[in-house]
Amino acid sequence: MKSECDIAIIGGGIMGLSMAYQLSRAGVTNVVVLERGYMAEGASGRNGGGVRMQWSSESNVLLMRESIDLMRHFAQEIGVNVWLRQGGYLFLARSEAEREKMETNVALQNRCDVPTRMLSPEEARAIVPELDLSGIVCASYNPKDGTVFPWPFLWGYAHQAMARGVEVRLHTGVDAIEPSADGYLLATSKRETGERDTLRAKRVVNAAGSWSPEVARLVGLELPNRPHRHEILSTEPLKPFLAPMVSLLSSGLYFSQSMRGEIVTGISLEDHDDGSVKLGSRLGFLTKIARELTQLVPRFAELEVLRQWAGPYDVTPDGQPILGEPLPGFFLCCGFVGHGFMMAPVIGKRYAEWLSGKKKDPIFDRFTLDRFKSGKLEPEEMILG
């Protein structure tokens, strides 16, 4: 194992591995990724796989337009099929207030060359005939949105990065980070054996998602992001009938159909947490989602649930990520709520461009940690489903 590296990335989820892969493509291969668990243990392996360009801010629309374009070439570039299916994203609105927001968002997306369009309830039913649209006033639909299978996406980045010389250490936690003359000295330990080691890095990236506040405290930084438990379930398989991801704005409910026919669906509950990551499933989630889902698609009432799980949303006060370099040589890449997975391709690319000395994107000066102290928060996203 390397005892020294140019860049240490803490967090072996989709964000950290995307960054490592893009750095290796840029010629920066003396990189070590430190992951405290196994690959896909955290949020990256526990999400619903939705990817979309439908956002309420121009920056996010443009970021995701580029991110999905990168995903479209992923299989050819990396040699791994991530099962990208661009069946669209269908958002449903129940109130006039939601209609107004939706119309504003669609106009913005159209200005960004995203082909989202407003639909009447009848037009939405033409796309998904099984929907019971009682109480639905309108919908928005972008046929270029879609879903991917999270695990091969993660593995593809890891394998290609390692093939170029990046070292990925699994089951390796970071216990201490000390500034040194030429960067940082990281004290690490193996999760299973307790074996301890050190790693000297010129620069460090905190891409630990919901665990990023713990990592930041090792260098004296306090982050405002906190974990929020988000639960998902999958059902027994049905004959394929559902092309788009469907989401209800009022509750955040979403559902799609996997390649094997299962219905994959999730919703967030209010969680009175203590700041720790919780991955357990709750009966309250099953009760709420059963009620919401069967109201929207009555035929789902007959389905049996195969499994239920939870993953941590990494939530900031304004619902926007924390990026940039708050300390010399120490970088942040966290706070993406539930959207780090879909944004990882483009964020990893932008970070690699900056860290390899090519160019620094304006987003790294916009989404900085100090905005929370100054009170200059970013506008919160209107679409978080």
C-alpha positions in Angstrom: 0.0 0.0 0.0 1.1 3.6 -0.6 2.4 5.5 2.3 2.2 8.8 0.5 -0.1 10.2 -2.2 -1.0 13.4 -4.0 -4.7 13.2 -3.1 -6.5 11.2 -0.4 -10.3 10.9 -0.9 -12.2 10.0 2.2 -15.4 8.2 1.1 -15.6 5.4 -1.4 -19.2 6.1 -2.5 -20.2 7.3 -6.0 -18.9 10.8 -5.4 -15.4 9.9 -4.2 -15.0 7.1 -6.9 -16.2 9.4 -9.7 -13.6 11.9 -8.6 -10.9 9.3 -8.4 -11.8 8.0 -11.9 -11.8 11.5 -13.4 -8.5 12.3 -11.7 -6.9 9.2 -13.2 -8.2 10.2 -16.6 -6.6 13.6 -16.2 -3.3 11.9 -15.4 -3.4 12.2 -11.6 -3.1 8.6 -10.5 -1.2 8.9 -7.1 -4.6 8.9 -5.4 -5.9 6.8 -2.4 -9.6 6.3 -1.7 -10.4 5.4 1.9 -13.8 3.7 2.5 -14.8 2.8 6.0 -17.1 0.0 4.9 -17.6 -2.2 1.8 -18.3 -0.8 -1.6 -21.9 0.4 -1.9 -22.5 0.1 1.8 -23.6 3.7 2.2 -26.1 5.9 0.4 -24.6 5.1 -3.1 -25.8 1.6 -2.9 -29.2 2.4 -1.2 -30.8 4.8 -3.6 -33.6 4.5 -6.1 -31.4 5.2 -9.2 -33.4 8.1 -10.5 -31.5 10.7 -12.7 -33.2 13.8 -14.0 -32.8 17.3 -15.5 -36.0 18.6 -13.9 -34.9 21.1 -11.3 -35.9 24.6 -10.2 -32.4 26.3 -10.5 -30.5 26.9 -13.7 -27.2 25.6 -12.3 -28.7 22.3 -11.3 -30.6 21.9 -14.6 -27.3 22.5 -16.5 -25.3 20.2 -14.2 -27.7 17.4 -14.6 -28.0 17.8 -18.4 -24.3 17.3 -18.6 -24.3 14.5 -16.0 -26.9 12.4 -17.9 -24.9 13.0 -21.1 -21.9 11.5 -19.3 -24.0 8.5 -18.2 -25.2 7.9 -21.7 -21.5 7.2 -22.7 -20.6 5.3 -19.6 -21.0 1.8 -20.9 -18.9 2.5 -23.9 -16.3 4.4 -22.0 -15.9 2.1 -19.0 -17.2 -1.2 -20.3 -19.9 -1.6 -17.7 -23.6 -1.7 -18.4 -25.3 0.6 -15.8 -28.7 -0.1 -17.4 -29.5 3.6 -18.1 -33.1 3.7 -19.2 -34.3 7.1 -20.4 -38.0 6.5 -19.9 -38.5 9.9 -18.5 -39.6 11.5 -15.2 -43.3 12.2 -14.6 -44.0 14.8 -11.8 -47.5 15.1 -10.6 -49.0 18.2 -9.0 -52.1 18.3 -6.7 -52.6 22.0 -6.1 -52.6 25.3 -8.0 -49.6 26.4 -6.1 -47.7 23.4 -7.3 -48.9 24.0 -10.8 -47.5 27.6 -10.7 -44.1 26.3 -9.5 -44.1 23.5 -12.1 -44.9 26.0 -14.9 -42.0 28.2 -13.8 -39.6 25.2 -13.6 -40.6 23.9 -17.0 -40.0 27.4 -18.6 -36.6 27.5 -17.0 -35.7 24.0 -18.1 -36.8 24.8 -21.7 -34.5 27.8 -21.7 -31.7 25.4 -20.8 -32.6 23.2 -23.8 -34.3 20.5 -21.7 -37.4 19.2 -23.5 -39.7 19.2 -20.4 -43.3 19.8 -21.1 -46.5 20.5 -19.1 -49.2 17.8 -19.3 -52.8 17.6 -18.4 -54.0 14.7 -16.2 -55.3 13.0 -19.4 -51.9 13.4 -21.1 -50.2 12.0 -18.0 -52.5 9.0 -18.0 -51.6 8.4 -21.7 -48.0 7.8 -20.6 -48.9 5.7 -17.5 -52.5 4.4 -18.0 -52.5 2.6 -14.6 -52.5 6.0 -12.7 -55.5 7.1 -10.7 -55.2 10.9 -11.2 -58.1 11.9 -8.9 -57.0 15.3 -7.5 -54.1 15.7 -9.9 -54.2 19.1 -11.6 -51.3 18.8 -14.0 -47.9 17.1 -14.6 -44.5 17.7 -16.1 -42.6 15.2 -18.2 -39.1 15.1 -19.6 -38.5 12.0 -21.7 -34.7 12.3 -21.3 -34.7 11.7 -17.6 -34.5 8.1 -16.4 -33.0 5.5 -14.0 -29.7 3.6 -13.7 -28.7 0.6 -11.6 -26.5 2.0 -8.8 -24.1 -0.8 -8.1 -22.5 -1.3 -11.5 -22.1 2.5 -11.7 -20.1 2.4 -8.5 -18.1 -0.7 -9.5 -17.3 0.7 -12.9 -15.7 3.8 -11.5 -13.8 1.8 -9.0 -12.4 -0.7 -11.4 -11.4 1.8 -14.0 -9.7 4.1 -11.5 -7.8 1.1 -10.0 -6.7 0.0 -13.4 -5.1 3.4 -13.9 -3.2 3.2 -10.6 -5.7 4.6 -8.0 -5.6 2.7 -4.7 -9.0 1.9 -3.1 -8.9 0.8 0.5 -12.1 -0.8 1.8 -13.0 -1.3 5.5 -10.5 1.5 6.3 -11.6 4.3 8.6 -9.8 7.6 9.2 -9.2 8.2 12.9 -7.1 11.4 12.8 -5.9 14.1 10.4 -3.0 16.2 11.3 -1.6 19.1 9.2 2.0 18.7 8.1 4.5 20.8 6.2 3.5 19.3 2.9 -0.1 18.5 3.4 -1.8 16.2 5.9 -1.0 13.0 7.9 -3.9 10.6 8.1 -4.1 7.9 10.8 -6.2 5.0 9.6 -7.4 1.7 11.0 -8.9 -1.4 9.5 -12.5 -1.9 10.5 -12.3 -5.6 11.1 -8.9 -6.1 12.5 -8.1 -2.8 14.1 -4.7 -2.7 12.3 -3.4 0.9 12.2 -1.5 2.7 9.6 -0.6 6.2 8.4 -1.0 7.9 5.0 0.7 11.2 4.0 -1.4 13.2 1.5 -0.7 16.5 -0.1 -4.4 17.2 -0.4 -7.5 15.6 1.2 -11.1 15.5 -0.1 -13.9 14.9 2.3 -16.5 13.0 0.2 -18.0 11.0 3.1 -21.6 12.0 2.6 -23.6 11.8 5.8 -20.4 10.9 7.6 -18.7 14.0 6.4 -19.2 16.1 9.6 -17.3 13.4 11.6 -14.4 13.7 9.1 -14.5 17.5 9.1 -14.2 17.6 12.9 -10.8 15.9 12.6 -9.5 19.1 11.1 -11.5 21.4 13.4 -14.3 22.2 11.0 -18.0 22.1 11.9 -20.4 21.3 9.0 -24.1 22.1 9.1 -25.2 19.0 7.1 -27.0 16.2 8.9 -28.2 12.7 8.0 -31.9 12.1 7.3 -33.2 8.5 7.0 -34.8 7.9 3.6 -36.6 4.5 3.1 -37.2 2.5 0.0 -38.8 -0.9 -0.8 -39.1 -3.2 -3.7 -42.0 -5.5 -4.6 -42.5 -8.8 -6.3 -41.9 -8.4 -10.1 -44.7 -7.5 -12.6 -44.7 -7.8 -16.3 -42.9 -4.6 -17.5 -45.4 -1.8 -18.1 -43.8 1.4 -16.5 -41.4 3.4 -18.5 -40.9 6.7 -16.5 -40.1 7.4 -12.9 -43.3 8.8 -11.4 -43.1 11.3 -8.5 -45.8 13.1 -6.5 -44.7 16.6 -5.6 -47.0 16.9 -2.5 -45.5 14.0 -0.6 -42.2 13.3 -2.4 -43.4 9.7 -3.2 -41.7 8.2 -6.2 -41.7 4.9 -8.0 -40.2 3.2 -11.0 -40.0 -0.4 -12.4 -36.7 -2.2 -12.5 -35.4 -4.2 -15.4 -36.6 -7.4 -13.7 -40.1 -6.0 -13.1 -40.0 -5.0 -9.4 -41.6 -1.8 -8.4 -39.0 0.3 -6.5 -40.5 3.1 -4.5 -39.6 5.5 -1.7 -40.7 8.4 0.4 -39.3 10.4 3.2 -40.8 10.6 6.7 -40.2 13.2 9.3 -37.4 11.9 11.4 -36.6 13.2 14.9 -33.0 12.2 14.7 -30.0 12.9 16.9 -27.5 13.6 14.1 -26.4 10.0 13.7 -26.9 7.8 10.6 -29.8 5.4 11.0 -30.4 2.7 8.5 -33.2 0.7 10.1 -36.6 0.2 8.5 -39.8 1.3 10.2 -43.4 0.1 10.1 -44.5 3.8 9.8 -42.8 4.0 6.4 -44.5 0.9 5.1 -47.9 2.2 6.3 -47.5 5.6 4.7 -46.1 4.4 1.4 -48.7 1.7 1.0 -51.5 4.3 1.5 -49.9 6.9 -0.9 -48.9 4.3 -3.6 -52.1 2.4 -3.8 -54.1 5.6 -4.0 -52.1 6.6 -7.0 -51.9 3.1 -8.6 -54.8 0.9 -7.2 -53.4 -2.3 -8.8 -50.4 -2.1 -6.5 -52.6 -3.1 -3.6 -52.2 -6.7 -4.5 -48.4 -6.6 -4.6 -46.2 -8.3 -2.0 -43.1 -6.5 -0.6 -39.9 -8.3 -1.1 -37.5 -6.1 0.9 -37.3 -2.8 2.6 -34.2 -0.7 3.4 -33.0 2.8 4.3 -30.2 5.1 3.2 -29.1 8.5 4.6 -29.9 11.7 2.8 -27.1 14.2 3.5 -29.1 17.4 4.2 -27.9 21.0 4.4 -29.9 24.0 5.7 -30.6 25.2 2.1 -30.7 21.9 0.4 -27.6 22.6 -1.6 -24.1 20.9 -1.5 -21.0 22.1 0.3 -18.0 22.4 -1.9 -14.7 24.2 -2.1 -11.5 24.5 0.0 -12.2 25.8 3.5 -8.7 25.0 4.6 -5.5 24.9 2.5 -5.4 21.5 0.8 -8.6 20.3 2.4 -11.7 20.1 0.2 -15.4 19.4 0.8 -17.7 17.4 -1.4 -20.9 16.7 0.6 -24.4 17.9 1.4 -26.1 16.7 -1.8 -29.3 15.7 0.0 -30.5 12.7 -2.0 -29.0 13.8 -5.3 -25.3 13.1 -5.0 -25.7 9.9 -6.9 -27.1 11.5 -10.0 -24.8 14.5 -9.9 -21.6 12.5 -9.2 -20.5 12.1 -12.9 -20.4 15.9 -13.5 -19.2 16.9 -10.0 -16.4 14.3 -10.1 -15.3 15.7 -13.5 -15.4 19.4 -12.3 -13.4 18.5 -9.2 -10.8 16.6 -11.3 -10.4 19.6 -13.6 -9.7 21.8 -10.6 -7.4 19.4 -8.7 -5.4 18.6 -11.8 -4.7 22.2 -12.4 -6.9 22.7 -15.5 -9.7 25.1 -14.4 -11.8 25.9 -11.4 -15.5 25.9 -12.0 -17.6 28.8 -10.4 -19.6 26.3 -8.4 -16.7 25.8 -6.1 -16.9 29.5 -5.1 -20.7 29.5 -4.9 -21.4 26.5 -2.7 -18.8 27.2 0.0 -19.0 26.4 3.7 -18.8 30.1 4.7 -22.2 30.9 3.3 -23.8 29.4 6.3 -22.0 31.8 8.6 -22.6 34.8 6.4 -26.3 34.0 6.0 -26.0 34.1 2.2 -27.8 30.8 1.6 -28.6 29.4 -1.8 -32.3 29.3 -2.9 -33.7 25.9 -1.9 -34.7 23.6 -4.6 -38.5 23.4 -5.4 -38.2 19.8 -6.6 -36.7 17.4 -4.1 -38.6 14.2 -5.0 
